[in-house]
């Protein structure tokens, strides 16, 4: 992966696909930028970043859309909208009310209406069986299918340093390594078993080569076939 001195890393230069790690206070997350129709779609826009981060991404194309990937990944939305006022706003349908309330933005549209902005090889999927909404981004590339997930799956190399969060993650078996997030279902999901079943079905129908986790390291399933066991494969 080609690095950027100002925060963005190029995962795929053709589409393109870029990632940016940012801090939101108690932890860190990874944002995604992916090429769409006439510009870039930014998912989980990074917060608390320097002006150079905005300029750096602009060098890869116009920012066409901003996506809050769930009801809690909205922290960068207002700042990015201020920098790119013409960008359309999207979120999973059940996330919209909370994202609009906390970001103080209006006119956020459901993911189902983003098809005019995403290109044919990019899917913004509003995952079923959620109370608060969650997006799965699926991208078809020459290197294989890429998934971007936010809070449903994590791949943390180690337990968080915060003692309270560390205990929660350890006791719920949500980290370290490639794991389902067993904390989020308590308040985000309507049916945890159905969510996992749905993800396993999607995995089998069109197996991803790569998984970019908003929380943790990128997974290459071809180099780590044992990781497929998470989906029962």
Buried (B, 14 or more C-beta within 10 A) or exposed (E): EEEBEBBBBBBBEEBBBBBBBBEBEEEBBBBBBBBBBEBBBBBBBBBEBEEEBBEBBEEBBEBBBBBBBBBBBBBBBBBBBEBBEEBBBBBBBBBBBBBBEBBEBEEBBBBEEBBEBBBEBBBBBBBEBBBBBBBBBBBBBEBBBBBBBBBBBBBBEEBBEEEEBBEBBEEBEBBBBBBBBBBBBEEBBEBBEEBBBBBBEBBEEEBBBBBBBBBBBBBBBEEEEEBBEBBEE
